[in-house]
Amino acid sequence: MTVHTSESTHSLLDDIQGLSLGVFLAAIGLHMLTTLGLITGQTAGIAVIISYLSGYSFGVVFFLVNLPFYVLAWRRLGKSFTIKSLISVTLLSILTEIIPMGMVFTYLDPLLGAMTFGALTGVALLVLFRHNGSLGGLGVVALLIQDTTGFRAGWVQLIFDVCLFGLAFFLFDPVLVFYSLLGAVVINLMIAINHRRDRYVAR
């Protein structure tokens, strides 16, 4: 494995393709998740739960839930990170409304769907992080904690997810919540193991 020893810079084209790919993978993963009636963690999990309980569109709820976090991102993580995260969240909100029109699952095994969702979303977040972006919300808080304390972003998100899923067991079918939890574990383990600034320092 190559370890980067000097900082390099992503070009605008690098960022466009990286952020676009990350958001696209995340949108497909979320489509699989909501098709199965599963939930996830972090800010997206909050938005999914609100969407299920209220009947409002996930895309709209996700966009609104993220708004308060942009202030924190702007003050602590910088203009570039905030703008990239805002663009990513907006694009994801749009894609989650469009993708179901062209991708319909006649059958999707819950276990396979949950694990595939976790893998797609884990890769998506790693791509976004490496292009100095995120899907907003708790991802911003997790990255801030990692940058200031060294405590891995993945573990921060995993702790929150444990609390969120604990609540979900009282609101939804426990079997579906269990499958959902497996997907969330895949996401967070991928981030905890792979997201290290000493291995990838390009911005």
trRosetta pair geometry for C-beta under 8 A, 3 or more apart (Angstrom, degrees):
i j d omega theta_ij theta_ji phi_ij phi_ji
1 199 7.3 -26 152 -144 125 113
3 198 6.9 -11 -156 147 110 79
3 199 6.0 -79 -121 -122 75 56
4 7 7.7 86 143 -93 120 33
4 8 7.1 -97 -161 3 136 106
4 199 7.2 81 20 166 88 29
4 200 6.2 78 15 -117 129 34
4 201 5.2 -146 97 24 127 96
4 202 6.9 -102 -156 -34 174 83
6 201 7.8 -151 116 75 20 135
7 201 4.9 -92 -105 130 73 118
7 202 7.0 146 -164 -97 61 40
7 203 6.9 12 -173 -3 108 101
8 201 7.3 109 23 90 69 83
8 202 4.5 -25 72 -107 90 94
8 203 7.8 179 90 24 47 64
9 202 6.7 -179 -86 -159 10 82
9 203 5.8 -27 -121 66 62 83
10 14 3.9 -137 -168 96 91 134
10 15 5.2 110 128 -54 128 84
10 18 7.0 -51 -155 4 148 148
10 131 5.9 13 -23 -131 178 77
10 132 7.6 -158 27 8 133 108
10 202 5.7 97 -48 154 85 109
10 203 6.2 -122 9 107 93 37
11 14 4.5 108 50 -1 70 103
11 15 7.2 -139 95 -2 41 85
12 15 5.8 -57 -152 37 33 109
12 16 6.3 35 152 -22 67 106
13 16 5.6 -50 -144 34 33 113
13 17 6.4 23 162 -9 66 106
14 17 6.5 -67 -152 42 24 100
14 18 5.9 18 156 -17 64 118
14 131 7.1 -172 132 -118 87 108
15 18 5.6 -60 -137 42 28 110
15 19 5.8 21 168 -13 68 111
15 84 7.0 -94 -171 -115 121 124
15 131 5.1 138 -126 -169 70 118
15 132 7.8 -39 -118 46 114 96
15 133 7.8 114 -159 -26 98 124
16 19 6.4 -58 -140 41 20 102
16 20 6.0 19 160 -17 59 115
17 20 5.8 -58 -141 40 27 112
17 21 6.1 28 160 -20 64 109
18 21 6.0 -57 -147 35 25 108
18 22 6.3 24 157 -17 62 109
18 127 5.5 -166 -171 174 83 95
18 128 7.5 152 145 -92 93 36
18 130 7.0 -115 -168 88 139 92
18 131 3.9 152 111 -61 139 145
18 133 8.0 148 113 24 105 123
19 22 5.7 -56 -146 38 31 112
19 23 6.2 26 159 -15 66 108
19 84 6.2 -132 -98 -164 140 98
19 87 6.7 28 162 102 149 117
19 88 5.6 -115 -165 -85 105 99
19 91 7.8 104 145 36 101 154
19 127 7.8 175 -88 132 27 100
19 128 6.4 70 -119 -115 64 76
19 131 5.5 -128 -56 101 79 150
19 133 5.4 43 -106 30 107 164
20 23 6.1 -59 -146 39 27 106
20 24 6.1 27 156 -21 64 111
20 91 7.5 -100 -115 168 60 161
21 24 5.7 -58 -145 36 28 112
21 25 6.3 26 159 -16 65 107
21 124 7.8 -157 126 -121 67 70
21 127 5.7 -96 94 168 104 160
22 25 6.1 -59 -150 37 27 107
22 26 6.3 24 155 -16 63 110
22 88 7.0 -23 94 -136 116 123
22 123 7.9 -152 -120 123 69 67
22 124 4.5 113 -164 -165 66 67
22 125 7.1 117 -161 -67 113 18
22 126 8.0 -158 -116 65 111 49
22 127 3.8 -162 -79 88 103 114
22 128 4.0 152 165 -53 161 85
22 131 7.3 -146 -13 28 142 126
22 133 7.4 156 69 82 155 121
23 26 5.6 -58 -147 39 31 112
23 27 6.2 34 154 -24 67 106
23 88 5.3 -158 -77 -151 115 77
23 91 4.8 20 175 102 162 120
23 92 5.0 -128 -153 -69 97 83
23 95 6.5 136 148 8 100 150
23 124 7.1 122 -64 -162 16 115
23 128 7.5 93 -52 -81 67 117
23 135 7.9 141 -105 -93 76 97
24 27 5.7 -53 -148 32 29 112
24 28 6.7 28 155 -16 63 103
24 95 6.8 -142 -109 -146 53 161
24 124 7.9 -160 64 -116 49 113
25 28 5.9 -54 -151 35 32 109
25 29 6.4 33 152 -18 64 108
25 120 4.9 -161 175 -176 92 88
25 121 7.3 178 129 -84 94 32
25 123 5.8 -78 154 89 159 104
25 124 3.9 -163 87 -78 110 103
25 127 7.4 100 30 23 138 141
26 29 5.6 -56 -150 38 32 114
26 30 6.3 31 154 -18 67 107
26 92 5.8 -33 97 -119 123 122
26 120 7.1 166 -88 135 31 94
26 121 5.5 73 -119 -118 73 72
26 124 3.9 158 -54 160 86 163
26 125 7.3 93 -85 -51 117 69
26 128 8.0 13 -36 -33 136 133
26 135 6.5 176 -159 -79 166 141
27 30 5.8 -54 -145 38 31 110
27 31 6.4 36 153 -23 63 103
27 92 5.7 -162 -73 -141 93 70
27 95 3.8 -49 -119 118 158 126
27 96 5.4 -138 -141 -67 90 66
27 99 5.4 153 147 -26 111 148
28 31 5.6 -51 -151 31 32 114
28 32 6.7 33 151 -17 63 102
28 99 6.5 -152 -89 -158 57 154
28 103 7.3 -25 -128 97 84 174
28 120 5.9 -106 85 -176 101 153
29 32 5.8 -55 -155 34 33 110
29 33 6.3 36 149 -22 66 107
29 116 7.3 -161 -119 125 80 73
29 117 4.4 113 -166 -146 89 64
29 118 7.8 156 -154 -25 128 16
29 120 3.7 -174 -71 89 112 123
29 121 4.4 -166 127 -51 167 87
29 124 6.8 -123 5 -7 137 141
30 33 5.2 -50 -145 35 37 118
30 34 6.2 25 161 -11 70 106
30 40 7.7 -82 -109 -2 78 145
30 44 6.9 -114 -103 -167 120 133
30 48 7.9 -147 -150 -83 99 115
30 58 7.2 178 166 135 126 152
30 92 7.6 87 6 -175 151 105
30 96 5.5 -41 101 -110 135 114
30 117 7.5 103 -69 -145 28 108
30 121 7.6 94 -50 -84 73 115
31 34 6.3 -58 -141 42 27 100
31 35 6.2 36 155 -27 62 108
31 96 6.8 -170 -67 -135 80 69
31 99 4.9 -101 -68 110 145 129
31 100 5.8 -175 -136 -70 112 77
31 103 6.1 59 143 87 156 126
32 35 5.7 -54 -147 31 28 116
32 36 6.7 15 159 -9 62 109
32 105 7.3 79 -118 -36 69 149
32 108 6.5 -162 -151 -172 86 155
32 113 5.0 -168 170 -161 107 94
32 116 6.2 -80 154 92 169 111
32 117 4.9 -153 86 -75 119 98
32 120 7.7 110 23 29 136 147
33 36 6.3 -74 -162 41 26 101
33 38 4.9 -98 -162 71 72 103
33 39 7.5 84 175 -114 114 8
33 40 5.9 -26 -150 -38 154 112
33 48 7.2 -64 130 -117 125 147
33 113 7.3 160 -84 153 39 104
33 114 7.7 78 -109 -108 75 57
33 117 4.8 98 -64 -130 92 150
33 180 7.6 76 -151 -120 100 90
33 183 7.1 157 -104 144 105 169
34 37 7.2 43 -167 -79 39 29
34 38 7.5 -106 -74 49 26 67
34 48 6.8 -145 -87 -134 95 106
34 51 7.8 -35 -122 104 126 141
34 58 6.4 -97 -87 -39 151 154
34 96 8.0 82 7 -165 147 110
35 100 7.9 169 -74 -114 98 103
35 105 5.3 74 172 36 156 126
35 108 6.0 60 112 35 128 150
35 113 7.3 -123 75 -152 106 145
36 108 6.0 -102 -72 97 101 119
36 110 5.4 132 -159 -114 132 75
36 113 4.9 147 -50 111 146 154
36 114 7.2 -109 90 -58 164 77
36 176 7.4 171 142 -142 93 103
36 179 7.4 -100 146 115 139 142
37 52 7.6 94 -153 -117 75 127
37 172 8.0 176 153 -160 98 129
37 173 8.0 44 124 30 125 121
37 176 5.8 -47 106 -149 97 148
38 110 7.1 140 -62 -152 120 93
38 113 7.2 170 -7 113 141 115
38 114 6.0 175 -123 -94 167 94
38 117 7.3 -171 79 21 143 167
38 176 5.7 -151 -100 180 65 93
38 179 5.8 -95 -110 99 124 105
38 180 4.2 168 -172 -85 98 95
38 183 6.8 79 149 14 147 147
39 45 5.6 70 166 -144 96 86
39 48 5.1 160 -134 106 74 134
39 49 6.0 36 -130 -67 130 84
39 52 7.6 -70 -85 -13 101 146
39 164 8.0 -146 138 142 128 110
39 165 7.6 166 91 -104 121 76
39 168 5.5 -145 56 -132 157 148
39 172 6.8 163 -20 16 126 163
39 176 7.7 87 1 135 84 99
39 177 6.8 -2 34 -115 114 69
39 180 4.6 33 54 -153 67 156
40 44 5.3 -8 82 102 123 109
40 45 4.5 -127 92 -79 57 86
40 48 6.1 101 30 2 81 152
40 117 7.3 -130 -83 146 122 130
40 121 7.4 166 -143 -95 150 176
40 180 6.4 -134 -76 -168 43 100
40 183 6.4 -75 -106 104 89 120
40 184 5.7 153 -153 -81 66 96
40 187 7.6 59 -159 -8 113 156
41 44 7.5 50 82 63 36 87
41 45 4.4 -25 -138 -32 12 147
41 157 6.5 116 118 169 130 91
41 158 7.9 40 140 -112 173 33
41 160 6.5 124 179 100 113 90
41 161 3.2 -29 -121 -109 149 102
41 164 5.4 141 -130 59 76 142
41 165 6.9 -46 -86 -41 97 98
41 184 4.4 88 -12 -136 114 130
41 187 7.4 -164 40 67 110 139
41 188 7.5 2 53 -49 149 119
42 45 5.5 114 50 7 46 102
42 46 7.6 -89 120 -3 37 91
42 137 6.3 115 165 110 93 128
42 138 4.5 -145 -149 58 83 128
42 139 6.5 43 -163 -46 140 79
42 157 5.5 -14 -77 -150 109 108
42 160 6.5 80 -90 97 54 131
42 161 6.7 -23 -36 -74 66 93
42 164 7.8 -104 -18 -6 24 163
43 46 5.5 -48 -153 32 40 113
43 47 6.4 37 150 -16 68 105
43 62 7.3 99 135 -147 97 77
43 65 5.7 161 -171 122 98 121
43 66 6.0 75 169 -84 150 81
43 69 7.4 -68 -88 -19 148 153
43 135 7.2 -166 62 117 120 95
43 136 6.2 -72 65 100 165 87
43 137 2.7 -15 -48 166 151 172
43 138 5.1 -180 -35 6 88 89
43 139 7.1 -78 10 -4 116 85
44 47 5.6 -56 -150 40 34 112
44 48 6.2 38 151 -24 68 104
44 62 6.3 12 -117 -122 64 116
44 135 6.8 3 -50 130 111 139
44 137 7.6 -175 -28 46 59 156
45 48 5.6 -48 -142 33 32 112
45 49 6.4 31 158 -17 64 105
45 161 7.1 134 -20 -119 164 80
45 164 5.2 70 122 157 144 153
45 168 8.0 -80 -178 -60 114 135
45 184 7.7 25 -75 -98 134 128
46 49 6.0 -58 -151 37 28 109
46 50 6.3 25 154 -15 64 109
46 65 5.7 160 100 -158 119 152
46 137 7.8 -171 32 -151 126 146
46 164 7.3 -97 -65 -129 73 131
47 50 5.8 -56 -145 40 31 110
47 51 6.0 35 154 -23 65 109
47 58 5.8 89 142 -159 106 75
47 61 4.4 147 -153 114 87 103
47 62 3.9 53 -154 -83 166 69
47 65 5.0 -133 -75 12 95 148
48 51 5.6 -57 -148 36 28 114
48 52 6.4 28 155 -19 65 105
48 58 6.2 12 -99 -124 57 116
49 52 5.8 -53 -148 35 30 110
49 53 6.2 17 159 -9 65 112
49 164 8.0 -144 -30 -172 145 104
49 168 6.8 -118 -98 -99 125 98
49 171 7.1 50 -149 105 112 158
50 53 6.0 -64 -143 45 28 103
50 54 5.6 -1 169 4 68 121
50 56 7.0 -25 134 53 92 114
50 61 5.0 178 92 -162 121 144
50 65 7.3 167 20 -67 150 129
51 54 6.5 -67 -126 50 19 92
51 55 7.6 160 -178 -15 51 0
51 56 5.7 -103 -121 76 62 70
51 57 6.8 -38 -131 140 111 15
51 58 4.3 -5 -92 -84 163 69
51 61 5.1 -146 -66 24 89 152
52 172 7.6 4 133 -87 158 122
53 171 7.5 -51 -77 -173 119 130
54 61 7.5 141 54 -86 134 136
56 60 5.9 -96 163 74 106 121
56 61 5.3 117 103 -54 117 109
57 60 4.4 80 73 10 102 105
57 61 6.7 -178 89 -6 52 87
57 97 6.6 16 -170 -93 133 106
58 61 5.8 -64 -146 43 31 108
58 62 5.7 32 160 -23 70 111
58 96 5.6 -87 89 141 114 143
59 62 5.9 -55 -142 35 24 111
59 63 6.5 25 158 -19 60 107
59 92 7.7 -172 -126 119 83 63
59 93 3.8 109 -167 -171 85 70
59 94 6.6 110 -156 -62 138 21
59 96 4.6 178 -74 71 97 110
59 97 4.8 -45 -15 -42 156 101
60 63 5.9 -57 -152 34 28 111
60 64 6.4 19 156 -12 64 110
60 93 7.0 105 -64 -165 28 118
61 64 5.9 -63 -148 41 30 107
61 65 6.0 30 157 -23 68 109
62 65 5.9 -53 -141 34 27 111
62 66 6.6 25 160 -19 60 110
62 89 7.0 -159 138 -167 98 93
62 92 7.0 -87 125 108 145 109
62 93 5.4 -167 78 -95 110 92
62 96 7.3 75 20 29 148 156
63 66 6.2 -68 -159 34 26 110
63 67 7.4 46 148 -47 60 91
63 89 6.2 132 -113 147 63 103
63 90 6.6 63 -119 -103 112 56
63 93 4.4 25 -56 -93 107 158
64 67 5.9 -29 -162 -10 40 117
65 137 6.6 14 124 -92 98 124
66 69 5.6 -66 -167 36 60 114
66 70 7.0 68 145 -38 83 93
66 89 5.0 -129 92 -153 172 156
66 135 7.9 -105 -104 152 139 63
66 136 3.8 33 -149 133 124 151
66 137 5.0 -84 -111 -51 80 89
67 70 6.2 -48 -163 8 39 112
68 71 6.5 -45 -175 19 49 109
68 72 7.7 38 140 -6 70 104
69 72 5.5 -53 -160 40 53 112
69 73 6.0 55 145 -23 77 106
69 136 5.3 126 80 180 134 88
69 137 5.0 -168 -17 -95 163 31
69 138 7.8 -100 -105 -42 149 34
69 140 5.0 144 171 39 119 145
69 141 7.3 -90 -136 -35 116 91
70 73 5.3 -53 -143 39 37 115
70 74 6.1 41 156 -25 68 103
70 82 5.7 93 -158 -157 81 106
70 85 7.3 -177 -107 93 82 118
70 86 6.1 49 -114 -78 128 106
70 136 7.1 -33 -66 -133 77 111
71 74 5.9 -53 -148 32 27 111
71 75 6.5 17 157 -10 62 111
72 75 6.1 -64 -147 42 28 105
72 76 5.8 -13 171 14 68 119
72 77 7.9 43 130 4 69 102
72 140 6.1 121 95 132 111 132
72 141 7.2 8 126 -78 152 77
72 144 7.3 -67 155 -50 111 158
73 76 6.7 -76 -131 53 19 86
73 77 4.9 -45 -159 46 63 117
73 78 7.9 -57 160 49 70 42
73 81 6.0 -136 -180 111 103 104
73 82 4.3 141 118 -96 111 89
73 85 6.0 -93 -165 45 164 152
73 136 7.4 -78 -43 -130 149 68
73 140 4.6 -78 -80 -142 102 139
74 77 7.6 -18 -48 54 10 74
74 78 7.5 -59 -151 122 36 9
74 79 6.6 37 -141 -92 77 52
74 82 4.5 33 -79 -77 69 162
76 144 5.3 26 130 -122 141 124
77 81 4.2 -75 135 78 108 153
77 82 6.7 139 82 -50 97 81
77 140 6.5 -128 0 -154 151 92
77 143 6.7 51 -106 104 140 121
77 144 6.3 -99 -59 -82 108 91
77 147 7.7 139 -104 18 90 159
78 81 4.9 89 67 14 88 103
78 82 6.7 -157 98 -7 45 93
79 82 5.9 -64 -148 39 27 110
79 83 6.2 22 161 -16 67 109
80 83 6.1 -58 -146 37 26 107
80 84 6.2 22 159 -14 64 111
80 132 6.0 6 124 131 112 136
81 84 6.0 -61 -147 41 27 108
81 85 6.1 25 156 -18 65 111
81 132 5.3 -101 -93 166 78 89
81 133 6.7 178 -148 -98 58 42
81 134 7.4 25 -176 4 94 99
81 140 8.0 125 145 -123 119 94
82 85 5.8 -58 -146 38 28 110
82 86 6.2 29 156 -20 65 107
83 86 5.7 -53 -146 36 30 112
83 87 6.4 30 155 -17 64 106
84 87 5.8 -54 -148 37 30 111
84 88 6.2 31 153 -20 64 108
84 128 7.9 157 144 -165 112 86
84 131 6.9 -160 -169 122 147 93
84 132 6.0 100 37 103 161 78
84 133 3.5 -110 135 -95 118 105
84 134 7.8 88 105 15 97 54
85 88 5.6 -54 -145 37 31 113
85 89 6.2 30 157 -18 66 106
85 133 5.3 174 -69 -161 59 74
85 134 4.8 -1 -110 55 109 76
85 135 7.1 -175 -152 -96 84 6
85 136 4.9 126 168 -72 112 71
85 139 7.8 -178 -132 88 123 119
85 140 6.7 47 -139 -76 165 109
86 89 6.0 -54 -144 37 28 108
86 90 6.2 27 157 -18 63 110
86 136 7.4 81 -81 -79 43 117
87 90 5.9 -59 -147 39 27 111
87 91 6.1 25 157 -17 65 110
87 133 7.6 -63 60 -136 98 137
88 91 5.9 -57 -145 39 27 109
88 92 6.2 27 156 -19 64 108
88 128 6.0 73 -132 -132 158 127
88 133 5.2 127 -31 163 141 128
88 134 6.9 174 68 85 151 27
88 135 5.8 -109 125 -96 119 56
88 136 7.4 -177 80 -25 102 87
89 92 5.7 -55 -145 37 29 111
89 93 6.3 34 154 -23 63 105
89 135 5.9 118 -85 -162 78 58
89 136 4.5 18 -69 -14 136 132
90 93 5.7 -54 -151 32 29 113
90 94 6.6 26 152 -15 63 106
91 94 5.7 -57 -152 37 33 110
91 95 6.1 28 155 -17 68 110
92 95 5.7 -56 -140 40 31 108
92 96 6.2 34 161 -23 66 105
92 135 6.3 24 -11 -132 163 107
93 96 6.2 -53 -148 31 25 110
93 97 7.3 19 152 -13 56 106
94 97 6.0 -67 -165 35 35 108
94 98 6.4 17 150 -12 71 115
95 98 5.5 -63 -140 43 38 106
95 99 5.5 40 167 -29 77 107
96 99 6.5 -34 -120 27 26 111
96 100 7.7 31 174 -16 50 102
97 100 7.4 -66 -171 27 24 104
98 101 5.9 -59 -171 23 46 116
98 102 7.4 2 152 8 75 106
99 102 6.4 -81 -157 50 39 89
99 103 5.4 -20 170 27 82 119
100 103 6.5 -77 -113 61 27 78
100 104 7.3 69 -170 -83 63 71
105 108 4.3 6 165 -38 147 117
108 112 7.1 -135 -178 80 70 103
108 113 4.6 70 154 -72 111 126
109 112 4.1 63 74 21 109 110
109 113 6.1 180 81 -15 50 89
110 113 5.6 -57 -138 40 26 113
110 114 6.1 26 162 -21 64 107
110 175 8.0 45 127 142 165 96
110 176 7.0 -107 -149 -116 140 68
110 179 4.6 -53 155 -131 108 164
111 114 5.9 -54 -146 34 26 109
111 115 6.4 19 158 -12 62 109
111 179 6.0 -114 -87 -127 51 106
111 182 7.2 -4 -141 76 70 159
112 115 6.0 -60 -146 41 29 107
112 116 6.0 26 158 -17 66 111
113 116 5.9 -58 -142 40 27 108
113 117 6.1 33 156 -23 63 107
113 179 7.7 35 71 166 93 128
114 117 5.7 -52 -148 34 28 115
114 118 6.5 29 153 -20 62 106
114 179 4.3 -158 -48 167 152 87
114 180 6.2 -128 -126 -88 121 29
114 182 5.1 72 130 76 133 105
114 183 3.8 -119 -177 -50 79 107
115 118 5.6 -52 -151 34 32 114
115 119 6.4 30 153 -17 65 105
115 182 6.4 -42 -72 132 76 114
115 183 6.4 -127 -72 -93 26 72
115 186 6.0 124 -142 -53 60 158
116 119 5.7 -53 -146 37 33 109
116 120 6.1 31 157 -16 67 108
117 120 6.0 -59 -145 40 26 108
117 121 6.0 17 161 -12 65 114
117 183 4.7 1 79 -147 109 135
118 121 6.1 -62 -141 43 24 105
118 122 6.0 28 159 -23 63 110
118 182 7.0 -101 -36 125 148 65
118 183 3.9 -162 -53 -159 101 60
118 184 6.8 -107 -106 -35 108 15
118 185 7.1 -12 -136 64 149 55
118 186 2.8 79 146 71 140 126
118 187 4.8 -118 -151 -40 77 75
118 190 7.6 152 157 -8 87 127
119 122 5.8 -54 -144 34 26 113
119 123 6.5 23 159 -13 62 106
119 186 6.0 -56 -55 157 59 135
119 190 7.4 131 -124 -62 48 151
120 123 6.1 -60 -153 39 27 107
120 124 6.1 30 151 -23 64 111
121 124 5.3 -51 -143 36 34 117
121 125 6.3 32 159 -18 67 104
121 183 7.7 65 28 169 132 101
121 187 5.0 -27 96 -105 111 117
122 125 6.1 -56 -148 36 27 106
122 126 6.5 27 154 -18 62 107
122 186 6.1 -105 -36 134 135 81
122 187 4.6 -161 -71 -128 86 51
122 188 7.9 -102 -103 -15 104 21
122 189 7.8 -28 -117 66 143 65
122 190 3.3 58 -171 62 137 154
122 191 6.3 -134 -144 -39 84 78
123 126 5.7 -57 -149 37 32 112
123 127 6.4 33 154 -20 66 105
123 190 7.2 -69 -51 167 52 151
124 127 5.9 -58 -153 35 29 111
124 128 6.4 24 153 -15 64 108
124 135 8.0 38 129 -44 112 126
125 128 5.6 -54 -145 39 34 111
125 129 6.1 37 156 -21 68 105
125 134 7.3 26 -147 -139 83 71
125 135 6.9 -71 -103 -1 87 111
125 139 7.0 -144 -143 -122 115 134
125 187 7.0 72 11 -166 141 99
125 190 7.9 120 59 97 111 114
125 191 5.9 -32 103 -86 131 117
126 129 5.8 -52 -143 36 29 112
126 130 6.3 23 158 -15 63 110
126 190 6.8 -91 -43 142 123 106
126 191 6.6 -158 -71 -102 85 69
126 194 5.7 -14 -114 107 135 130
126 195 6.1 -142 -116 -74 82 94
127 130 6.0 -63 -149 40 27 107
127 131 6.6 7 157 -3 63 110
128 131 6.1 -71 -150 47 30 97
128 133 4.5 -89 -172 88 84 92
128 134 5.5 120 135 -101 123 30
128 135 6.5 46 127 -35 175 75
129 132 7.7 35 -179 -78 34 21
129 133 7.3 -111 -76 64 22 51
129 134 6.5 44 -83 -86 67 81
129 143 7.1 -175 -128 -97 103 125
129 153 7.7 173 -117 64 144 164
129 191 7.7 115 -20 -137 155 100
129 195 5.6 -9 110 -129 163 123
130 200 5.6 -34 -124 138 110 141
130 202 6.9 39 -180 70 88 95
132 203 5.2 44 -49 -157 133 77
134 139 4.0 180 -179 121 128 129
134 140 5.8 174 76 -65 152 66
134 143 6.4 -126 -68 -18 146 142
135 139 5.5 95 54 5 71 152
136 139 6.3 81 73 46 20 108
136 140 6.0 -15 -162 -27 39 114
137 140 6.3 154 74 13 20 98
137 141 7.5 -50 144 3 48 100
138 141 5.1 -49 -149 39 49 114
138 142 5.9 53 150 -24 73 102
138 156 7.8 -170 169 127 98 103
138 157 6.2 120 130 -111 118 86
138 160 5.9 -131 -159 80 151 172
139 142 5.6 -51 -143 37 31 113
139 143 6.3 30 157 -17 64 106
139 153 7.5 41 -153 -177 61 124
139 157 7.2 16 -92 -86 58 128
140 143 6.0 -57 -149 38 27 107
140 144 6.3 29 153 -21 63 109
141 144 5.6 -56 -148 35 30 114
141 145 6.4 30 155 -18 65 105
141 156 7.1 -153 115 152 88 138
142 145 5.9 -54 -149 36 30 109
142 146 6.4 30 152 -19 63 106
142 153 4.0 87 146 -154 105 82
142 154 7.6 91 180 -45 136 21
142 156 4.0 170 -126 82 86 131
142 157 5.0 -8 -92 -49 151 91
143 146 5.5 -53 -147 37 33 113
143 147 6.2 31 156 -18 67 107
143 153 5.3 12 -79 -104 52 132
144 147 5.9 -57 -146 38 28 108
144 148 6.2 8 161 -4 64 115
145 148 6.2 -68 -140 47 26 99
145 149 5.6 -26 179 27 67 117
145 151 5.6 -45 145 68 103 107
145 153 7.1 138 66 -100 93 62
145 156 5.2 129 67 -91 145 151
146 149 7.1 -74 -118 56 15 77
146 150 6.8 29 -165 -139 53 11
146 151 6.1 -112 -98 76 54 53
146 152 6.0 29 -111 -142 110 22
146 153 4.4 -47 -39 -53 140 81
146 156 7.0 -114 -48 -9 88 134
146 195 7.9 -28 -155 122 168 117
151 155 6.3 -100 169 72 87 122
151 156 6.3 100 121 -58 107 100
152 155 4.5 84 73 6 97 103
152 156 7.1 -159 98 -9 52 84
152 191 7.7 143 163 124 104 85
152 192 5.0 76 142 -135 144 77
152 195 7.3 126 -160 77 94 99
153 156 5.6 -53 -153 32 36 115
153 157 6.4 29 155 -14 68 107
153 191 6.0 -84 92 154 99 121
153 192 7.6 -153 70 -88 60 58
153 195 5.9 -45 45 99 119 145
154 157 5.9 -59 -150 40 31 107
154 158 6.2 35 152 -25 66 108
154 188 4.7 131 -170 -173 89 69
154 189 6.9 117 176 -88 139 13
154 190 7.5 -175 -115 70 137 45
154 191 3.6 164 -85 94 106 96
154 192 2.9 -125 83 -57 144 74
154 193 7.4 -10 19 -3 171 52
154 195 6.5 149 -35 37 105 119
155 158 5.3 -50 -143 33 35 116
155 159 6.6 40 156 -23 65 99
155 188 7.5 111 -78 176 29 112
155 192 5.6 86 -44 -111 74 121
156 159 6.1 -55 -158 29 29 110
156 160 6.9 22 149 -11 62 105
157 160 5.8 -55 -152 38 37 110
157 161 6.1 41 150 -25 68 108
157 187 7.8 -82 121 116 137 108
157 188 5.4 -158 91 -111 106 108
157 191 7.0 28 39 72 138 151
158 161 5.5 -54 -146 35 32 115
158 162 6.6 41 153 -27 64 98
158 184 7.8 137 -119 147 66 99
158 185 7.6 60 -127 -116 106 57
158 188 4.2 123 -73 173 95 156
158 192 7.2 -5 -26 -52 131 132
159 162 5.9 -47 -156 23 32 113
159 163 7.2 26 150 -12 60 102
160 163 5.8 -60 -161 37 38 110
160 164 6.2 33 148 -18 72 109
161 164 5.4 -55 -142 40 36 111
161 165 5.9 29 161 -15 70 108
161 181 7.8 135 154 -132 111 72
161 184 4.9 169 -167 168 145 139
161 188 6.6 -125 10 -47 151 144
162 165 6.2 -57 -142 41 24 104
162 166 6.3 34 153 -27 60 106
163 166 5.6 -52 -151 28 29 117
163 167 6.9 27 152 -14 62 102
164 167 5.9 -57 -160 35 34 109
164 168 6.4 35 146 -23 67 108
165 168 5.0 -48 -142 34 41 118
165 169 6.7 55 156 -32 65 91
165 177 6.2 135 -161 -178 89 104
165 180 7.0 -180 -118 100 109 109
165 181 5.2 82 -147 -93 154 102
165 184 7.0 -146 -58 36 132 159
166 169 6.1 -43 -161 15 31 114
167 170 6.2 -65 -171 35 42 106
167 171 6.6 22 144 -10 74 116
168 171 5.5 -70 -145 45 41 106
168 172 5.5 -20 178 26 83 111
168 177 4.9 161 121 -124 111 122
168 180 7.2 -79 133 80 157 147
169 172 7.5 -68 -111 55 18 73
169 174 5.5 39 -147 -109 83 86
169 177 5.2 -179 -88 113 62 167
172 176 5.8 -82 145 76 117 118
172 177 5.4 138 83 -56 108 104
173 176 4.3 70 77 12 104 108
173 177 6.8 -178 89 -11 52 86
174 177 5.4 -56 -144 39 35 114
174 178 6.3 43 155 -27 67 100
175 178 5.7 -50 -153 29 31 114
175 179 6.8 29 150 -14 62 101
176 179 5.7 -50 -151 36 36 111
176 180 6.2 41 149 -22 65 106
177 180 5.3 -53 -148 37 34 117
177 181 6.3 42 151 -27 65 102
178 181 5.6 -49 -150 29 31 114
178 182 7.0 36 151 -21 61 98
179 182 5.8 -50 -158 27 36 114
179 183 7.0 34 148 -16 64 102
180 183 5.7 -56 -159 34 37 112
180 184 6.5 34 148 -18 69 106
181 184 5.6 -54 -147 37 35 112
181 185 6.4 40 153 -23 66 102
182 185 5.7 -51 -150 31 32 113
182 186 6.7 35 151 -21 63 102
183 186 5.7 -52 -155 31 34 113
183 187 6.7 35 150 -19 65 103
184 187 5.6 -50 -152 33 36 114
184 188 6.3 23 158 -10 68 110
185 188 6.1 -63 -144 43 29 103
185 189 6.0 27 161 -18 67 111
186 189 6.2 -59 -143 38 24 107
186 190 6.4 26 158 -21 61 109
187 190 6.0 -67 -159 33 25 110
187 191 6.6 14 154 -11 65 109
188 191 5.7 -54 -146 39 36 108
188 192 5.9 35 157 -20 69 109
189 192 5.7 -54 -138 40 31 111
189 193 6.0 21 164 -12 66 112
190 193 6.3 -64 -144 42 22 103
190 194 5.8 -17 172 14 62 123
191 194 6.6 -74 -127 53 20 88
191 195 4.9 -4 -169 -2 67 126
192 195 7.2 -21 -78 37 11 95
194 199 7.9 -104 -171 77 54 151
196 199 4.5 67 80 9 101 109
196 200 7.2 106 77 21 60 82
197 200 7.0 -90 -137 67 32 59
197 201 5.9 66 -180 -95 76 76
198 201 7.5 15 -118 -58 21 104
